[in-house]
């Protein structure tokens, strides 16, 4: 438990935002502390300097490898999602039948004809064409084991053979019975016979085997996507600093992604202009100190960069530990900058991955250490500042109250919760003396996007006045620039904790709680505000003003205003955020375009948990959970919970969980009408609620403050 700081009884109410840390030591004790600190610094500086410097270098290496691994995991998920689509088409019985018919037609045609005019070819194209409209695929084709294109969305490609050297060999995994992702290829390299390819920029391919009756892969069904689309943006968006870059390259050292540093390549004459494409056109080779043209950079005598050489040499390694590494000593990268980097060879994709950071940026902490070391030796005053800073940091960590003691007229008492973006403190108004909760955005996470989202959360939430929505009192910034807002303090239990304690909640109480959530959402939706994060952890049952089981909706961090252009821009640009188990299927496709029916779906998912005692598809997680939410029918909560439920209530929940938004109730009001009818049949009275809360408190349960 974090320690509670001493109360500051002397500071006047309404004082400006400041950071106050109180020291109980006397003046004499402070003097002794300073003297001891200076002596320790002088005695230990030389002994620790080298060790700290090495530790910082190793930390940089660990951080780079961890970042690269995280980006590649995201890349794997993207490949798996696309591959799943192609696999489903390849396994479709109608597709398989047409493919087998086409193989037979081409076998009959032999040298006499191509077999491309077989009726099955046109039928296959018509059958597969919808896949191009759902995803970002731009074309597809079907290749037999000999490399012959036996069907294609581009009819002119049918009857051609893919390049044995450039493409067919990469289908070995597919003809072995497994799906595969093929790195970027130009169509002219893939199909040598093509004279005027429709797509002049590189394509990435997702290939899946088509099996015959004996389970043997007889053809490869491939869908292609422009490499300049999501493939290029996935890793380019990983950049976190001024110079760092994550990129991919093939076994020859050819760059497979668009360079983040095209301007630097252009300045050195390695490409024509900063707007020139670099994918499949720039080699990951050391251009040397005097390179002035692209020819200098890629000529055979120019070696691969040290990182590329290490990664490509590891392609024959079988142990995972030998397929990765870090280079902490500076080397020249492909445009001549001094960098350090982390690398991995990806045997499944037949390509290497790199994360590189220019040395000055990567080792900026080391340079700061050297400057600080020199300063400490010259100025004992800086040593004193270091000691005070260390004491402040240590005090913050031990007391768990952050940097803050007082925010304007609010006194902070103790930390009550911590989330990914913010910490929440129990506080007290200096004049009114009432308890309040203060949410403070973590400074380490406070980039412009998060600050905008945090500020948007409080502004939109403060517009709502319904009793079942948490009340916002105030918000602002400290002198140090930390964003905070003040809200009512709730002492209750979240619905997640309620189900964890009780199991399935009876229909009567569930209806009572859900009606209140609907009432709060009704006001929000009437103001064109979509919550987008309705889940059991964000809904709290409380005792308020003598009333029991009063619902409060918390945390508007993902709220979206349909009428606010800034809100729409923010939400359309972010990745999919939220808790998958309570997210409507359409949110996985386009997180920024959802409407009120996404909240209706989430409300029904909460109702499902209350009635069944388990969340939807409780046995699934991760990507499997997403796929089930999007494609698998939801089992009835009565079947999952093993208890009989009112048919009307169960039908309402399942209707709200429909995959298509248009199949759900059009508004929250429709849901409220049904729940109000059910409430008259299955009442939950204040006496019922009071008995539950009395038993809850007799059992010694602690109520849970909002998170």
Number of C-alpha atoms within 10 A of each C-alpha: 9 13 14 13 15 9 12 13 8 6 12 11 16 14 12 13 19 15 14 11 14 11 9 8 9 8 9 8 10 13 11 10 16 18 13 12 18 20 14 12 19 15 11 11 15 12 10 12 14 10 11 14 17 13 13 16 18 14 12 20 20 15 13 25 21 13 18 24 18 13 19 18 12 13 15 13 14 14 15 18 13 20 21 15 16 23 20 12 20 24 14 12 11 13 21 20 15 18 28 17 16 24 19 14 21 21 13 13 14 11 9 8 13 19 23 22 16 17 13 21 24 16 13 21 18 11 14 19 15 10 17 16 10 10 12 15 19 16 20 23 22 25 28 23 15 12 20 20 23 27 30 23 21 13 16 12 20 21 19 18 21 24 17 15 10 14 17 18 12 18 23 14 16 23 22 12 18 16 24 24 25 20 21 23 21 17 20 18 15 18 20 14 15 16 9 9 15 9 13 11 17 21 24 21 25 26 31 31 29 30 20 14 8 6 10 13 19 22 30 29 26 27 28 21 22 21 22 17 12 13 21 18 13 17 23 18 12 17 16 10 11 9 17 22 22 25 22 26 25 22 16 14 24 21 24 27 26 23 21 19 14 20 17 17 24 19 15 19 18 24 21 16 14 16 10 14 17 21 22 19 15 24 25 25 28 23 28 18 10 10 18 16 17 19 14 17 27 23 12 10 9 15 17 24 22 19 29 30 16 21 26 24 14 22 18 11 13 10 9 12 10 16 21 20 21 21 17 17 11 16 18 21 24 24 26 20 19 16 24 28 29 27 27 29 29 20 15 10 13 16 23 27 24 23 26 24 24 21 20 15 16 23 19 11 15 18 14 11 16 14 11 15 18 11 14 20 15 11 10 18 13 16 24 18 13 17 18 15 12 12 14 17 13 12 16 17 14 13 16 18 22 19 17 17 23 25 23 18 18 25 24 25 20 20 22 20 15 14 11 8 17 19 19 24 24 21 25 20 18 18 10 9 11 11 19 20 26 29 23 24 23 20 14 7 13 17 10 9 13 16 18 14 20 23 19 21 21 23 16 21 22 18 14 19 14 17 14 22 24 25 20 21 14 13 18 17 15 18 12 11 11 15 20 22 21 23 19 16 19 22 16 23 22 26 22 19 15 19 18 13 9 10 17 20 18 16 22 17 20 21 25 21 22 19 20 21 23 21 18 21 28 19 18 23 20 12 15 16 24 23 26 29 24 30 26 23 20 17 24 30 22 21 18 13 7 9 12 20 25 20 28 24 26 23 19 24 21 17 22 28 21 19 11 12 9 15 20 15 12 16 21 16 11 11 11 16 15 16 13 20 21 24 26 28 24 19 19 17 14 13 20 22 13 21 20 22 25 25 26 27 27 25 27 26 26 26 26 25 25 30 31 24 23 20 19 24 18 11 9 14 13 10 13 12 18 19 16 17 25 19 11 12 13 14 11 17 25 17 11 17 18 13 12 13 18 12 10 12 18 20 14 18 24 20 16 27 29 20 20 13 20 9 12 22 18 14 16 24 15 13 21 19 12 15 22 15 12 18 18 10 11 18 15 19 13 13 11 13 16 16 11 14 18 10 11 13 11 9 9 8 11 11 16 17 18 24 20
